Amino acid sequence: MQGFQLNSFAAAIVLSTLLMGVVGAFVLIPVACIQWTWNSVAAHVFPIPVINAWQAILLYLAAGIILYLAGFIQIEVKSENLD
């Protein structure tokens, strides 16, 4: 089995690439789906205007806040005391 060494710059590049992948998976893909669905379905069925990406981001945030306030999503931050 062969191993490899990473210097600090290469490690920063790898970690930032992974972070951008996570951002893409949890933010950009749902926003793109919201915008596509709104512009393809809702704008043709109802007399409403099409939306751009920024409006889709705001709609995504509003839906998340509504789900949080309704109790469907719970966010907890726990910390243990290391003695």
Residue pairs with C-beta under 8 A, 6 or more apart in sequence:
6 14
27 57
27 60
30 60
31 53
31 56
31 57
31 60
32 53
32 56
34 56
34 59
34 60
35 51
35 52
35 53
35 55
35 56
38 50
38 51
38 56
38 59
39 50
39 51
42 48
43 49
43 50
51 59
64 73
67 73
68 74
68 75
